[in-house]
């Protein structure tokens, strides 16, 4: 019995070591261990977020919400040096901003951008400054590589992002998520919370495709504004769901922006959108992706059902512009 028990312990230990070794091989150790050309963003002398150098000419990528509405007093702290910076372009849909550093005497070191989002469960590392501690690394796993849309009232619109299992404390916004080959696969934007200001351990990350597009265009795109948030019907309280015919599916316009296009078209916080331009919608991306295929000023035809009714009506919404 003692030999069997000892053998079991040895087998368990060997199995654990095997798993550990396998895990170590999948860790992005090179990218995590070496010092990359990451930066910190200063506004009027105060550290507000993180970022990284994206090309040899000194283009810095960070999150739009870090520098938003600040065109003066922008500086970058890099390699112990405090450099002035100029805002080049913003992309509010993807929470991205580009800054330009002074013309260098020699090329800046930079982190290249990956071609695509990593596979689900791939290991990635966030490089940033967390709560004023410099050069902190956070390891994570890709939780979902397909895009999701999160509504932010302050931006009067949605943000398109993908998800990483990792904590991302204040200060890491704008930081680079890096894969095992040392390429940027995303920029840190925010986190999913289950209570107000309580992190759930899921980070919201901008896609490399959006980063590459902004680096190539270096212009601020105009983004359409719907004027409301979107929630799937099955996420609502049971009592509210019961006010619609059994089996009804669609999207609730909540919250409503008082001066937004949706409110102007007559929708309320209880309106249920069941189709857009004649196509049924069930999930949030069904509608939001359609919105962002249009330009500000264009119209959408929404098929809307009110609670305690059975006949949908048609409403035309003229899209506004996100600020």
C-alpha positions as CSV (number, residue, x, y, z in Angstrom):
1,X,0.0,0.0,0.0
2,X,2.9,2.4,0.8
3,X,4.6,1.6,-2.5
4,X,1.3,2.3,-4.4
5,X,0.8,5.5,-2.5
6,X,4.4,6.6,-3.2
7,X,4.0,5.7,-6.8
8,X,0.9,7.7,-7.1
9,X,2.7,10.7,-5.6
10,X,5.5,10.3,-8.1
11,X,3.1,10.0,-11.0
12,X,1.2,13.1,-9.8
13,X,4.4,15.0,-9.5
14,X,5.6,14.0,-12.9
15,X,2.3,14.9,-14.4
16,X,2.4,18.3,-12.7
17,X,5.9,18.9,-14.0
18,X,4.8,18.0,-17.5
19,X,2.0,20.5,-17.4
20,X,4.3,23.1,-16.0
21,X,6.8,22.5,-18.8
22,X,4.1,22.7,-21.4
23,X,2.8,25.9,-19.9
24,X,6.3,27.5,-19.9
25,X,6.7,26.7,-23.6
26,X,3.5,28.5,-24.3
27,X,4.4,31.6,-22.3
28,X,5.4,34.6,-24.4
29,X,8.6,34.8,-22.4
30,X,10.7,36.7,-24.9
31,X,8.2,39.5,-25.3
32,X,7.5,39.6,-21.5
33,X,11.2,39.6,-20.4
34,X,12.8,42.2,-22.7
35,X,12.3,45.9,-22.4
36,X,10.2,47.3,-25.3
37,X,9.9,50.9,-26.4
38,X,6.8,51.6,-24.3
39,X,6.0,55.0,-23.0
40,X,3.9,56.9,-20.5
41,X,1.6,59.8,-21.5
42,X,1.8,63.0,-19.6
43,X,-0.9,65.8,-19.8
44,X,-0.1,69.1,-18.1
45,X,2.7,67.2,-16.3
46,X,0.5,64.4,-14.9
47,X,0.8,60.8,-15.9
48,X,-2.5,59.8,-17.5
49,X,-1.9,56.5,-19.3
50,X,0.4,54.3,-21.3
51,X,1.4,53.9,-24.9
52,X,4.2,52.6,-27.2
53,X,6.3,53.7,-30.2
54,X,4.9,52.3,-33.4
55,X,7.3,53.3,-36.1
56,X,10.9,54.6,-36.6
57,X,9.7,58.1,-37.1
58,X,8.3,58.4,-33.6
59,X,4.6,57.8,-33.9
60,X,3.1,56.9,-30.5
61,X,-0.1,54.8,-30.2
62,X,-2.2,55.2,-27.1
63,X,-5.9,55.1,-26.1
64,X,-8.1,58.0,-27.3
65,X,-9.7,58.4,-23.9
66,X,-6.3,59.1,-22.4
67,X,-5.6,62.2,-24.5
68,X,-9.1,63.1,-25.6
69,X,-9.8,66.9,-25.8
70,X,-6.2,67.6,-24.8
71,X,-4.3,69.2,-27.7
72,X,-1.9,71.1,-25.5
73,X,0.5,70.0,-22.8
74,X,1.0,66.6,-24.3
75,X,4.3,64.9,-23.4
76,X,5.7,61.4,-23.5
77,X,8.0,59.8,-21.0
78,X,10.3,57.4,-22.7
79,X,13.5,55.8,-21.6
80,X,13.9,58.4,-18.8
81,X,13.4,61.3,-21.3
82,X,10.5,63.7,-21.3
83,X,9.6,64.5,-24.9
84,X,6.9,66.9,-26.3
85,X,4.2,65.3,-28.4
86,X,1.6,66.4,-30.9
87,X,-1.8,64.9,-31.5
88,X,-2.0,63.5,-35.1
89,X,-5.2,61.5,-35.3
90,X,-8.0,59.8,-33.3
91,X,-10.4,56.9,-33.8
92,X,-13.1,57.1,-31.3
93,X,-14.8,53.8,-32.4
94,X,-11.6,51.9,-31.5
95,X,-10.4,54.2,-28.7
96,X,-7.2,54.9,-30.5
97,X,-5.0,58.0,-30.8
98,X,-1.7,58.8,-32.5
99,X,0.9,61.2,-31.2
100,X,4.0,62.4,-32.9
101,X,7.4,62.7,-31.2
102,X,10.1,65.2,-32.2
103,X,12.1,64.4,-35.4
104,X,14.8,62.0,-34.2
105,X,18.6,62.2,-34.9
106,X,18.4,58.5,-35.4
107,X,15.4,56.2,-35.9
108,X,13.3,55.4,-32.9
109,X,13.1,51.8,-31.7
110,X,9.5,50.6,-32.2
111,X,7.2,47.6,-31.8
112,X,5.7,46.2,-35.1
113,X,2.0,45.6,-35.4
114,X,0.6,42.1,-36.0
115,X,-1.5,41.3,-39.0
116,X,-4.4,39.8,-37.1
117,X,-5.8,39.1,-33.6
118,X,-4.4,36.0,-31.9
119,X,-6.3,32.8,-31.6
120,X,-8.6,32.2,-28.7
121,X,-6.6,31.1,-25.6
122,X,-3.3,32.4,-27.0
123,X,-1.1,34.0,-24.4
124,X,-0.4,37.7,-24.6
125,X,1.3,40.3,-22.4
126,X,0.3,43.9,-21.5
127,X,3.1,46.4,-21.1
128,X,2.1,49.5,-19.2
129,X,2.2,51.6,-16.1
130,X,-0.2,50.6,-13.4
131,X,-1.3,53.2,-10.8
132,X,1.9,55.1,-11.3
133,X,4.2,52.1,-11.1
134,X,6.4,52.0,-14.2
135,X,7.0,49.2,-16.7
136,X,4.5,46.6,-15.3
137,X,3.6,43.4,-17.2
138,X,0.3,41.6,-17.1
139,X,-0.1,38.2,-18.6
140,X,-3.4,37.2,-20.1
141,X,-5.2,34.8,-22.5
142,X,-7.4,35.7,-25.4
143,X,-10.9,35.2,-24.2
144,X,-12.7,36.1,-27.4
145,X,-11.1,37.2,-30.7
146,X,-14.3,38.1,-32.5
147,X,-15.3,41.7,-32.0
148,X,-17.8,42.9,-29.4
149,X,-19.3,46.3,-29.0
150,X,-19.5,48.2,-25.7
151,X,-21.5,51.3,-25.2
152,X,-20.0,54.3,-23.5
153,X,-22.3,57.3,-22.7
154,X,-19.4,59.7,-22.5
155,X,-18.4,58.9,-26.1
156,X,-22.0,58.9,-27.3
157,X,-21.4,55.6,-29.0
158,X,-19.9,52.2,-29.0
159,X,-16.4,50.8,-28.9
160,X,-15.3,47.8,-31.0
161,X,-12.9,45.5,-29.1
162,X,-11.9,42.0,-28.3
163,X,-11.5,40.4,-24.9
164,X,-8.5,39.2,-22.8
165,X,-8.6,37.3,-19.5
166,X,-6.4,39.6,-17.4
167,X,-6.6,42.4,-14.9
168,X,-5.8,45.9,-16.3
169,X,-5.6,48.5,-13.5
170,X,-5.9,52.2,-14.0
171,X,-2.8,53.6,-15.8
172,X,-2.5,50.8,-18.3
173,X,-4.9,52.4,-20.7
174,X,-3.2,52.8,-24.1
175,X,-0.6,50.1,-23.2
176,X,0.5,47.6,-25.8
177,X,-0.7,44.0,-25.7
178,X,2.2,41.9,-27.2
179,X,2.3,38.4,-28.5
180,X,5.1,35.8,-28.2
181,X,6.9,37.2,-31.3
182,X,7.0,40.7,-29.9
183,X,4.3,42.2,-32.1
184,X,1.5,44.4,-30.9
185,X,-1.8,42.6,-31.1
186,X,-3.9,45.3,-29.4
187,X,-4.1,48.4,-27.3
188,X,-5.5,48.4,-23.8
189,X,-8.8,50.3,-23.6
190,X,-10.8,49.4,-20.5
191,X,-12.2,46.5,-18.5
192,X,-15.4,44.6,-18.1
193,X,-17.0,45.3,-14.7
194,X,-19.7,43.4,-12.8
195,X,-20.4,46.2,-10.4
196,X,-19.6,49.9,-10.7
197,X,-15.8,50.3,-10.9
198,X,-15.2,46.6,-10.0
199,X,-13.0,44.8,-12.4
200,X,-14.1,41.3,-13.4
201,X,-10.7,40.3,-14.8
202,X,-11.6,40.8,-18.5
203,X,-9.8,43.5,-20.5
204,X,-11.2,45.3,-23.5
205,X,-8.6,45.5,-26.3
206,X,-8.5,47.2,-29.7
207,X,-7.7,45.1,-32.7
208,X,-4.4,45.2,-34.6
209,X,-6.4,45.8,-37.8
210,X,-7.7,49.1,-36.4
211,X,-4.2,50.1,-35.3
212,X,-2.8,49.4,-38.7
213,X,-5.6,51.3,-40.4
214,X,-5.1,54.4,-38.3
215,X,-1.3,54.3,-38.7
216,X,-1.8,54.1,-42.5
217,X,-4.3,56.9,-42.8
218,X,-3.1,59.2,-40.0
219,X,-6.5,60.9,-40.2
220,X,-9.5,61.1,-37.9
221,X,-12.5,59.3,-39.3
222,X,-16.0,60.5,-38.8
223,X,-18.1,57.9,-37.0
224,X,-21.9,57.6,-37.1
225,X,-23.9,58.2,-33.9
226,X,-27.1,56.2,-33.2
227,X,-27.9,58.0,-30.0
228,X,-28.6,55.0,-27.7
229,X,-27.1,52.0,-26.1
230,X,-28.2,48.5,-27.2
231,X,-29.1,45.5,-25.0
232,X,-30.4,42.1,-26.1
233,X,-34.0,41.4,-25.0
234,X,-33.0,38.2,-23.1
235,X,-30.7,40.2,-20.9
236,X,-33.6,42.2,-19.4
237,X,-35.8,41.5,-16.3
238,X,-38.3,38.7,-16.7
239,X,-41.2,41.1,-16.1
240,X,-40.2,43.3,-19.0
241,X,-39.7,40.3,-21.3
242,X,-43.2,39.1,-20.5
243,X,-44.6,42.3,-21.9
244,X,-43.7,41.1,-25.4
245,X,-45.3,38.1,-27.3
246,X,-43.6,34.7,-26.4
247,X,-40.5,34.0,-28.4
248,X,-39.9,37.7,-29.3
249,X,-36.3,38.5,-30.0
250,X,-34.6,41.9,-30.6
251,X,-32.6,44.8,-29.2
252,X,-33.7,47.3,-26.5
253,X,-32.6,50.9,-27.0
254,X,-31.2,51.6,-23.5
255,X,-30.0,54.0,-22.4
256,X,-31.4,56.7,-24.7
257,X,-29.5,59.9,-25.3
258,X,-32.1,62.7,-24.9
259,X,-30.7,64.8,-27.9
260,X,-29.8,61.8,-30.0
261,X,-31.0,60.5,-33.4
262,X,-32.9,57.6,-31.9
263,X,-34.9,59.8,-29.5
264,X,-35.6,62.2,-32.4
265,X,-37.1,59.3,-34.3
266,X,-39.6,58.6,-31.5
267,X,-37.9,55.6,-29.8
268,X,-37.8,55.3,-26.0
269,X,-35.9,53.3,-23.4
270,X,-38.5,50.5,-23.8
271,X,-38.4,50.3,-27.6
272,X,-37.5,46.9,-29.1
273,X,-35.8,46.9,-32.5
274,X,-36.6,43.7,-34.3
275,X,-35.1,44.5,-37.7
276,X,-32.8,47.1,-39.4
277,X,-33.2,47.8,-43.1
278,X,-35.5,44.8,-43.3
279,X,-33.0,42.3,-41.7
280,X,-34.0,40.7,-38.4
281,X,-31.6,41.5,-35.5
282,X,-31.1,39.4,-32.4
283,X,-27.6,40.2,-31.1
284,X,-26.0,43.5,-30.4
285,X,-23.4,43.2,-33.2
286,X,-26.2,42.6,-35.7
287,X,-27.3,46.2,-35.3
288,X,-24.1,48.0,-34.3
289,X,-22.1,46.6,-37.1
290,X,-24.8,47.8,-39.6
291,X,-24.6,51.3,-38.1
292,X,-20.9,51.5,-38.6
293,X,-21.3,50.4,-42.2
294,X,-23.0,53.8,-42.8
295,X,-21.8,57.4,-42.8
296,X,-23.1,60.2,-40.5
297,X,-26.2,61.7,-42.1
298,X,-27.4,58.5,-43.7
299,X,-30.6,56.9,-42.6
300,X,-31.5,53.5,-41.2
301,X,-34.9,52.0,-41.3
302,X,-35.8,50.4,-38.0
303,X,-38.6,48.0,-37.3
304,X,-39.7,48.6,-33.8
305,X,-42.1,46.9,-31.3
306,X,-43.3,48.6,-28.2
307,X,-44.1,46.7,-25.0
308,X,-47.7,45.4,-24.6
309,X,-48.3,45.5,-28.4
310,X,-48.1,43.0,-31.2
311,X,-47.8,45.1,-34.3
312,X,-44.3,46.6,-35.1
313,X,-43.9,50.0,-36.6
314,X,-41.3,51.5,-38.9
315,X,-39.0,54.4,-37.8
316,X,-36.4,56.1,-39.9
317,X,-33.3,57.3,-38.0
318,X,-30.8,59.8,-39.5
319,X,-27.4,59.0,-38.0
320,X,-25.5,61.7,-36.2
321,X,-21.7,62.1,-35.7
322,X,-19.8,60.8,-32.7
323,X,-17.9,63.7,-31.0
